[in-house]
Amino acid sequence: MSSDETVVSLSGVDVHFESESGGINPFRDSKTVRAVDDVDLEIAENDVIAIVGESGSGKTTLGKAAVGLQKPTNGTISYRGQDIWQAQKRFSNPEIPFSEIRRSLQIIHQDPESSLNPHKSVRSSLEQPLKKWQGNLGPEDREARILAMLEKVGMSPAHDYAERYPHQLSGGETQRVALIRALLMNPDVILADEAVSALDVSLRVEMMDLMLDLQDSFDTSYLFISHDLSNARYVAEHADGYLGVMYLGELVEFGPAKEVLQNPQHPYTKVLRWATPSLEITDETEPPVRKIDIPDPVDPPSGCRFHTRCPHATAHCRDAAPESRSTDVPEHRTACYRIDEHSEYWDAEPLEGAHIDR
Amino acid sequence: MSKQEELDQPTGSADPILEIRDLNVYFEMDRGRSRVIDDVDLDIRRGEIIGIVGESGSGKSMLASSLLDAVVEPGVTTGEVTYQSTDGESVDVLDLSEEELMEFRWEQISMVFQGALSSFNPTMAMREHFEETLEAHGYAVDSGMERAADLLSDLYLDPDRVLDSYPHELSGGMKQRALIALALVLEPEVLVMDEPTAALDLLMQRSIVSLLAEIRDKYDLTMVFITHDLPLVTKLADRIGVLYAFELVELADTESILREPTHPYTRALLNATPNLDAPLEEMRPIEGAAPDPVNVPAGCSYHERCPLATDKCERDPPSFDRISDTQEVACHHWEDIDEIPLTTEVDQ
């Protein structure tokens, strides 16, 4: 898959937010939230990349940056080689116009009701992208296209669903309309931000199957953001895609989804695995973290940001941040000293409550 | 008998703390009567953690509310909910006056409801919430606050820091744990929780679940954990009840629910649940949709979606029958259940 052409490429991307904490006091420092810190990521054609992390990990901000909805404070994001934010500048005369980039990068939200206009029928919500991007289609062709799409996602009879308004649809149906609307733009990448999390468990597999099905017909890539490792696994493994794990703004592990799940290298990835309840009978174990609360992203810990919770942290982890490095497996990388047998880590003093456990 | 032995006893012979009989909750609507709890019978045993699992619109929140006679107007609750206190007194919960209920709700059965995070007053420090609750019920504040501090530490919170904070200064996970501590500060016997972890991250959900198990043991509580999240509740519950279309369709010990579920819906739900272990190609969605409360199908309410359904299922509602010492199910064809393979078992 990595041999395919890269559609979106992020290089050294930071997204930092200034939080105004000073109020009217000009002497108080404003604080910086480092929502995304120095992330590299490539999305290939027909790729599926799932990003998991807790709230506050920066996964949504990373997703928005990747589809050009969030301007990075540092680093570059390019679409087929064209720097997205250069293209947006006036008189920059880009090779690929910004409007074209915008069309190519679409998003579906967790809460689709808020993204569909409540005063518009399904038909008119879906007509919009076709009118704008496929002006050559006549009214009958548009109609046929919309009905065919509704039929394809199982909303039958299609002409009945086309006349409905968002409040007349179930959560799963609304999410399907949002997906169709994104696909009608013929995008290269769809950012699916917690797109199935709000659905009932029994509907999630159906929605994810549909997304995967349509990926084949539309040649699109997905950047699938979720706090739920089971959902991320389902989508990414099905598509032979990748899984990335974010922690406090950093991508701490990344690789082929199957490999990351079966052979997790970062202690935080192992924690997320523990946190995902299986349907097997197991003895209840204590959380494999020293603290169950995530630190404040305004003031992240020094060194490796996970050192305050990591069951294996040493003084070395507290003092210096590990670089992301490759594991033995191609395309699998992680930012943890424990994969480097020559690291100073092994000789350092474990932090309180932590054990090296070679 | 040890607690585990007691809990392994057949239903009925164990000491029930709450006996629910012919419980119905309905709303009169223009379109007709909307029955959101339909003839539920259930014994909750002293000291157990019982999980009640249902998808949205299955009636699970109504079941939680009705245990405390807290169904909102114009909902009507009928049937019996009998509470057996430790000193041998029986209380008919649905017959209590407003005043008696106020007392009963915190001191005997306490609750943590969905969306309860907003129930903290934003202008009051956490300490005041605890003090106010203790005072309102005539409890000694000093010893009560000691208990509060213990409870907060049991939930991996720093008591001084949390008590001195205002609600907005705490994360969602911290507030939710503080709320559980608040619900337990008056030493209730039963804690009813409705989706107590739904808005939280998986790690926090899972952590809270393991802390709840410790708290049950330490304080000898009975817990009712109501959720849509079947995998999560299996990590906590001794027994699990499955709600479908406002009825209890299966009730069994957690191991039987996972290994030998006998209701077709329970099996379908297990097969549809994304998880990290089952082979991907075996997971499949449940066909069709859950019924509208005004228009529940005749016969077995699941027959329209059920691969085992026959004419009998369209006609006669199945009774809720005991099929073993630890398992009850409402299905005419439970003996043929293995026609629906259980995908989570494939690699076992």
Interface residues (C-beta under 8 A of the other chain):
Chain A: E54 S55 S170 D200 V201 S202 L203 R204 V205 E206 M208 D209 H227 D228 L229 S230 N231 R233 Y234 E237 H238 L261 V271 L272 R273 W274 A275 T276 P277 S278 L279 E280 I281 T282 E284 T285 E286 P287 V289 K291 I292 D293 I294
Chain B: E55 S56 Y156 S171 G172 G173 M174 D201 L202 L203 M204 Q205 R206 S207 V209 S210 A213 H228 D229 L230 P231 L232 T234 K235 L236 T254 E255 L258 R259 A268 L269 L270 A272 T273 P274 N275 L276 D277 A278 L280 M283 R284 P285 I286 A289 T344 Q348
